[in-house]
Amino acid sequence: MVGNPPSREEVLVMIARAKPIHSAGELYRYSNSNYFLMGEIVRRASGKSLRDFARETLFEPLGMKDTQYYDDPSIAVPQRAVGYFTRAREKYGVVKTNYSLVGAGGLLTTVNDLGKWTRVFDDANAIPSSPHLGARMMERGVTSDGRATNYAAGLARDRIQDVDVVHHNGFFPGYVTTFTWVPEKRMGLFALCNWSEAPDTLLQGQMLREGLR
């Protein structure tokens, strides 16, 4: 059981009170808070929740009917996979949570819908209102002194098993995911697992080995 999480308003207050640890643009460091704030920017700029905005502008144009930002734990989701954690050797418990913050996470999807999502990397006009979305998502970030990072727009750029890949892993109590796009092969690989202790890097490596055969 996961305890009661902070509300959206409480998180905004905590972030506002945080002290900067380096100057903007000085270096790259992943932060869930930044993605939460991006969701808040969408809310204020569009007048819509991230859930509604993403559905209308991203998921519906791609035909991703089973994908949503889950910002209301009271909503029933048909066929949702239960998340598990390890209690002891060969014993498992069910993860229960009221977590409803989205932006850095909180996305429910399916393997079939992820297959549809790969179109943004393979087709510049997959979403007509946002052309070249995939290419723009793969552009590396640059620090204020001109150094390129290995991180793009929500995706890491790396070389794994002698292949250039764009990827990201995700974690949530009871769930582990991994997504990899191989540009030179025009191939998307992804795994969704409803067990907290699943080894994400092992899943990713195995998928690459099988996919590149």
C-alpha positions, -999 to 999 in steps of 0.1 A, spaced: 0 0 0 13 34 -10 4 63 14 -16 94 5 5 115 -20 7 153 -19 -18 172 -39 -10 192 -70 -12 225 -50 11 211 -23 37 200 -49 37 235 -65 44 251 -31 73 226 -24 88 234 -58 84 271 -53 103 269 -20 132 249 -34 165 266 -36 185 265 -69 216 243 -68 231 256 -101 224 282 -127 199 275 -155 216 258 -185 248 251 -166 243 213 -167 218 186 -174 201 167 -146 169 147 -148 140 160 -126 105 147 -122 96 181 -109 104 197 -143 80 174 -161 53 180 -135 58 217 -142 56 212 -179 22 196 -173 12 227 -153 24 249 -182 1 230 -205 -28 234 -181 -24 272 -178 -15 279 -215 -43 257 -230 -69 260 -203 -72 222 -204 -58 194 -181 -28 175 -195 -51 145 -197 -75 163 -221 -48 182 -240 -28 150 -247 -58 131 -257 -70 157 -282 -36 166 -297 -16 134 -295 -35 102 -287 -66 106 -308 -48 116 -340 -27 85 -336 -57 62 -328 -43 55 -293 -77 48 -278 -64 30 -247 -39 56 -236 -46 83 -210 -29 105 -183 -45 90 -152 -51 121 -130 -82 108 -112 -78 75 -92 -116 72 -89 -119 65 -126 -123 28 -134 -100 16 -162 -112 -17 -180 -86 -44 -181 -60 -24 -162 -31 -46 -151 -27 -48 -113 8 -38 -100 27 -61 -77 57 -59 -54 78 -86 -37 69 -93 -1 92 -122 4 107 -150 -16 80 -161 -41 54 -140 -23 39 -109 -38 17 -80 -27 -7 -58 -46 3 -21 -49 -25 3 -41 -21 41 -45 -41 73 -48 -13 90 -67 -28 113 -93 0 137 -104 8 136 -141 36 150 -163 65 130 -151 44 99 -151 8 88 -146 4 75 -182 -17 44 -188 -11 27 -221 -9 -6 -239 15 -25 -261 -7 -19 -291 -9 18 -285 28 21 -281 31 5 -315 10 34 -328 31 59 -309 63 49 -329 47 65 -360 58 99 -347 94 88 -352 89 71 -386 64 96 -402 70 133 -402 33 139 -407 20 113 -382 3 142 -364 -4 169 -390 -8 197 -364 27 190 -351 49 180 -381 83 164 -374 74 158 -338 95 127 -335 126 144 -350 122 173 -326 118 149 -296 152 134 -305 171 166 -306 198 166 -279 198 193 -252 227 218 -251 241 235 -221 247 272 -219 284 267 -228 275 247 -259 280 212 -247 255 186 -260 239 163 -235 228 127 -240 192 138 -232 166 150 -257 130 159 -252 120 132 -227 143 106 -244 179 96 -238 203 93 -268 228 65 -263 247 37 -281 238 3 -268 251 -30 -281 269 -10 -309 236 5 -321 225 42 -318 192 42 -298 167 66 -284 152 53 -252 137 58 -218 127 36 -189 100 43 -164 92 33 -128 61 34 -106 51 14 -76 41 -20 -91 52 -12 -126 84 -10 -148 85 0 -184 111 5 -211 108 21 -246 135 20 -273 135 34 -308 163 23 -332 165 50 -359 186 31 -384 163 1 -383 131 22 -380 122 -2 -352 104 4 -319 109 -20 -289 90 -17 -256 81 -38 -226 55 -32 -199 58 -51 -167 35 -50 -136 61 -60 -110 82 -34 -92 114 -54 -92 115 -62 -129 150 -55 -142 144 -28 -168 180 -28 -183 178 -66 -187 144 -62 -205 159 -36 -227 190 -55 -236 171 -87 -243 147 -68 -266 176 -53 -285 193 -86 -290 161 -102 -303 151 -72 -324 185 -69 -341 188 -105 -351 
